[in-house]
Amino acid sequence: MVNFCASFHQFCVDDSLPFLLNILLAQTFGLLGTVVICCYGLPWILILLIPLAFVYYYIQKYYRHTSRDLKRIASVSLSPVYAHFAETVNGVGTIRALRQTQRFEEENRAHLDANQRAQFAGCAVAQWLGLRLQLMGVAMVTGVAFIAVLQHHFHTANPGLIGLAISYALAVTGQLSGVVTMFTETEKQMVSVERAEHYSHHVPHERQWHTLSPPPFWPIQGSVSFQRVCLQFRPGLPPALQNVTFETKPVEKIGIVGRTGSGKSSLFQALFRLTEIESGSICVDGINVGHLHLTELRSRLAIIPQDPFLFSGSIRDNLDPKHLLSSSEVWAAVEKCHMKATIERLGGLSAVLSEGGRPLSVGQRQLLCLARAMLSSAKVICIDEATACVDLHTDQLLQATIRTEFAQHTVLTIAHRIRSILNSDRVLVMNEGRAVEFESPNNLLQNPRSLFYALVHGQESR
């Protein structure tokens, strides 16, 4: 949603603001020309224009502040409409299954009503402005006509100049309205400049600085070391990781388990620097990842997320974005993930996927993410339960594939199914953001007091 709002405001800055500013300048110079012509034809009109200028200044100032704030309210009330619509579209199956259609309709209607109230208020103040500007135009035309009658009475009138002044005065109402409207609309578009400025300087950004560059083939061994790592997502929240310390051996297979909220996924967030750690250090093959450029770091590691992510594009682009591999290599990885028949049915590697990986199911998207990790040359593979959405038989086949294909890689696996990591070299047990156990699964299962033993035997909820 933030990305959509940022794109919308950037569009306003790049397209709408220059267009409205151009119209504002044209309207302003047109109004100045009209006033100059009227003053040239009837100099005494200045007596009327001076008080009208003060009235005009007060009206436009009062209107601009109100209209600008209404524009902000309309923008704020519009965001929930888009957010609720996207939420409804993504969860329409669940909404219908739980028979919550009426509730979502009512929520959507409430969001629309809130936005329409702000839009109606904006239209109302525009009518308020139009009425007062028309009255000013009437006053100016009346003043020009009255002065013309007086000059004619005293035989000092020039009919040609008077006619010119009256014809221009008749158009002053529209010009006054145009100047105020365009000035206000330009000022409204400046709200987008404010929002773009906010996104640029006040929204936290990922740190792009780096102090060293890794060797060309880093990491070579794939050892990962956490030393007293503390992580907090934002001030005021409890720490997600508290003094986490552990070290893996090269090509070791590590299973990560723990109850919900224990900090399992936070380990990957810290490793990939999706969130910067508060203290401590994370090293891969002896190099502190906090000193690397984010592009270098993330391109040298591979992750299979719990929520599969696929780009809009061909299947080949998703599996091999840089097109560094041959088609036979890509097909081999697809076959190992048991997706060959599905991709052939879609039309092969050139078949185009829509946003989010449609028309594939969630489980099939996870399998493609697994194939993408297989095709990468990363020495460290992070798996956040890549087979959570597949059936048991496919899960068993894929676990065997993972053990075979990643035999020479360091694999960190977050397990929601305990059985999927029982063959790991060691198991890291997380509890309340701390690493409480780090032993082989056999040793932990022989200790009835261990938390891993309790998780396996269902004594505690995960």
DANORGI-V176000 format. One line per field, one symbol per residue. ss: DSSP state (H for helix, E for strand, C for the rest). burial: 1 if it has 16 or more other ideal C-beta (glycine too) atoms within 10 Angstrom, else 0. A space follows every 50 residues. Layout:
ss: ???
burial: ???
This chain:
ss: CHHHHHHHHHHHHHHHHHHHHHHHHHHHHHHHHHHHHHHHHCHHHHHHHH HHHHHHHHHHHHHHHHHHHHHHHHHHHHHHHHHHHHHHHHCHHHHHHCCC HHHHHHHHHHHHHHHHHHHHHHHHHHHHHHHHHHHHHHHHHHHHHHHHHH HHHCCCCCHHHHHHHHHHHHCHHHHHHHHHHHHHHHHHHHHHHHHHHHHH HCCCCCCCCCCCCCCCCCCCCCCEEEEEEEECCCCCCCCCEEEEEEECCC CCEEEEEECCCCCHHHHHHHHCCCCCCCEEEEEECCEEHHHCCHHHHHHH EEEECCCCCCCCEEHHHHHCCCCCCCHHHHHHHHHHCCCHHHHHHHCCCC CEECHHHCCCCHHHHHHHHHHHHHHCCCCEEEEECCCCCCCHHHHHHHHH HHHHHCCCCEEEEECCCHHHHCCCCEEEEEECCEEEEEECHHHHHCCCCC HHHHHHCCCCCC
burial: 00001100100110001001000100100110011011001100100100 01000100110011011001101110111110010011000000100000 00010001001001100100110001001001100110011011001100 10000010001101110110011111111111111111101100110010 00000000000001000110111111001111000000111101010100 11111111100111111111111010100101111010110111001101 11110101010000111111000010000111110111100110010010 00100010010011111111111111011111111111110000101110 11001100111111100101100111111110111011101001100001 111111000000
